[in-house]
Amino acid sequence: MIEGQESAQGPLEGKGDKLTGYQWRLFIFLSVATFFEGYDFLALAQILPNLRHDMGLSRFDAGLLFAFVNFGTVVAWLLVRKADRWGRRKVMMATIVGYTIFTFLSGLSPNVWFFALFQFTARIFLIGEWATSMIYAAEEYPASKRGMVIGVLQAFATLGALVCAGVVPALLKTEYGWRSVYLVGIVPLIILAFARRNLRETQRFTDQVKEGGQIVQSSMLAILRGPHRRRVFQLAAIWFVTYACTQTAVSFWKEYAVTDLGWTDGDVSKALTMAAVGSVPFVFAAGKLLDVIGRRKGAAVIFSLTSVGVFTAYWFEGFWPLTVALGLALFGVSAVLPVLNAFTAELFPTALRSDAFAWTNNLLGRLGYVLSPIVIGWAAEQWSWGAAIRPTALMPLIALVMIFLMLPETNQLELEESARIGAE
């Protein structure tokens, strides 16, 4: 149960380190929710060779499929921004139910067209759930622990990917093949859909409504006409460049291992599982790193390691060197997200926080998420998966330079204070 007797004033009372009982229960709830973001992120990559064979898709077709499915994360803009008007709780409830339904339907798809449509819609709800989870984390926890909470929530997505890597080979051998990956994946989601009923609205949103009445977004472009316009485009550019690398880094790695190197499903599962297990402790520590040394210095460590990991994960060929490189890449793909989630949540006020996520991440930033698979799919047809993806390892370094040139340090600041800096 998420509901409790404590007041939800915790994050607004001061900078104390102790979490209330409600905050702990909320933490568990959000962790389960983000777990499925990781599971779904890796699921399509894991089943891709089997899906291509079953439905007669070329490498370029695979790139187009990824691009179309990923476009759902852009359309999620319409849903995420509604959390500033409807409230965080209503959007979270809708996203969990929607994702559950369309994940199940994906497993029943009669052809690639239905599969693409169902996965496209599932991604809308999934990313809406993920973004709203991060907003909950930012608004309901003290400044001293905000980076840690956001980081650990993202780490649970890595656990989801780990579970996916471990169970998919066995599921592919069942009567239902790749379909079972989606049919099995909805069981915990159904449980979560019931648990969400006792979820509260965030205290900051509640106070915002009490102080200024119901928050009404007069225009989709309102955030671009105020003092936060420059910050929206800065963060959108950083998200775009980051996604141009991280989206394809894991999505096509199995294709690289199977098609370019001749690995079996078992080899891939073993390497993915070991790499994910090895990366998990470091992913869990990433958020704490942001609280200890700050957002900008933490970004320097994380984005640099991401670049090295992605390049070597598509360069090495031996099992052990490639597994170590893949672990570093998995760490980076997960750890860059707490950095950018923290900046995005902290640099905008409560009345615009969801809208800011929607614009910077979903609508503009995820264009890199959508376009990169098309480019990589085309390049892989001309050369190979490795040759197509290795150049993207430069993108995290470009994003890091942009962070240092454009974004202020927000570590240990209350949201109201960091939001004022964000408008400067």
Buried (B, 14 or more C-beta within 10 A) or exposed (E): EBEBEEEBEBBBEEEEEEBBEBBEBBBEBBBBBBBBBBBBBBBBBBBBBBBBEBBEBEBBBBBBBBBBBBBBBBBBBBBBBBBBBBBBBBBBBBBBBBBBBBBBBBBEBEEBEEBBBBBBBBBBBBBBBBBBBBBBBBBBBBBBBBBBBBBBBBBBBBBBBBBBBBBBBEBBEEEBBBBBBBBBBBEBBEEBBEBBEEBBBBBBBBBBBEEEEEBEBEEBEBBBEEEBBEBBBBBBBBBBBBBBBBBBBBBBBBBBBBBBBEBEBEBBBBBBBBBBBBBBEBBBBBBBBBBEBBBBBBBBBBBBBBBBBBBBBBBBEEBEEBBBBBBBBBBBBBBBBBBBBBBBBBBBBBBBBBBBBBBBBBBBBBBBBBBBBBBBBBBBBEEBBBBBBBBBBBBBBBBBEBBEEBBBBBBBBBBEEBBEBBBE
